[in-house]
Amino acid sequence: MTWLPVLPVVVPLAMAVFMALTTRFGSEHRVKGIIGGLLHATVSTLLFATVAHQGTIETRLGSFPRPFTIFFEATPASAGLVALMSWVVTAALVVATATMDRPRLRRGFHSIAQVVLAAASGALLSGDLFNLFVWFELMLTASFVLVTLGSTPAQLASGFKYLLISLMASVFFLCACGLAYGWYGNLDLAKIAELQSSFSGPGPNMIGGLALVALAIKSAMFPMYAWLPDAYTAPPPGIAALLAAVSTKVAAFALLRIGTALFPPAGGLWFDILVWAGAATTIAGALAAIAINDVRRRLAFLLASQMGTVLVAIGLQSASVVVLLIAHEMVAMAGLFFAVAALGRTGSSPVARLAVGGGFLVCALAVAGIPPTSGFVAKFAFVQAGLLAENPLAVGAVLLSSLLSLFALLQAWQSTAHESEKSGAKLGWTVPAVCAATAALTLAGGLLAGPAVSGLKETVQGEVLR
């Protein structure tokens, strides 16, 4: 079964090539795109089930020994995130197909979305720094195309800002890769972690500092999150939902892996920076969301605020809590964008209005950490980790941001319900069904999370780098 970790990368890339080769003038690839998402979700779920049963699976291309080969490692954490991401992205493809205008679909939305899916999977499963950098760059390029798809003035302006800042982050990341190879002689993250005891000097701090700057930008850490609100507001909500489930989450997981590879548990300054910068991010994002009236821009700031909580958890060195938070936010934030995509389109159907409005409310409660949602489980685990680490100030900052987020989201829910009532446009059953399914998933994550959380704590610690 060693070929399984390659499939989440190969399947969407093959589907993207297939769509490119079968392109005709005006092709929208609606069916092919959604089939591609379902295929990716199927192989990712199979990979996760196999890893959960057998343990970590490694695939080395060309049968060369480590660290001289490109290899993929599927741990319980990475395989689980890939599987969850694949289903959320498939839902985003359904929503985008139903709500996006036809010119954007004809310009290659579905084929580019498959490339984003492949690159994100490669980044989550990659076992060394340079391959991680390569997958990030592929994800950046494809995401830039999605942000600017349609070429409106607002999209081009936000896309240029997104590209410029992301390329700057990429320079820092590439420098970190070069320094790591020069210092350790290889880029294998697991090998680098083993070598820490035999190396002394400024190398880890220099490499970690460069990686921190690069991934802090990509994960929207304060004060380097200025790119995020425009990038998630200018494109249609379906695209924003897809990006919300992928880009910042992959960057946060990479930050966790690099930090635990370069620094011992008493990592000192590097982890302290993440704690306090993450606390500043979560408060600043929530305050900005309250001050904004536009619903989509408010959600973008709340996304940055939620990523601040993840960064604090990384700084507290609690890998299981980080994975829980990322998984919860993948679903909940995407669900909010799904509901926004249906605004003004639900028509007079009371069932559709209930599904969209109810889905928005449940996901909003999850983002704020209200029981019995998945957000409560994730943030309760975070509070436990923060108190065990004797950092009550960081815990207080996250709890305060949760209250502010709840206030901002309830305001947004009222405005979305009002807008939905005024609408006379009708939308099919697909988007309301996706909204309802997302809400059900967040509730299931809260009600059935006990055994999953126990197993996660047993397997994630130490598995992140294996």
Secondary structure, 3 states (H helix, E strand, C coil): CCCHHHHHHHHHHHHHHHHHHCCCCCCCCHHHHHHHHHHHHHHHHHHHHHHHHHCCEEEEHHHCCCCCCCEEEECHHHHHHHHHHHHHHHHHHHHHHHHCCHHHHHCCHHHHHHHHHHHHHHHHHECEHHHHHHHHHHHHHHHHHHHHCCCCHHHHHHHHHHHHHHHHHHHHHHHHHHHHHHHHCCCEHHHHHHHHHHCCCCHHHHHHHHHHHHHHHHCCCCCCCCHHHHHHHCCCHHHHHHHHCCHHHHHHHHHHHHHHHHCCCCCCHHHHHHHHHHHHHHHHHHHHHHHCCCHHHHHHHHHHHHHHHHHHHHHCCCHHHHHHHHHHHHHHHHHHHHHHHCCCCCCCCHHHHHHHHHHHHHHHHHHHCCCCCHHHHHHHHHHHHHHHCCCHHHHHHHHHHHHHHHHHHHHHHHHHHHHHHHCCCCCCCHHHHHHHHHHHHHHHHHHCHHHHHHHHHHHHCCCCCC
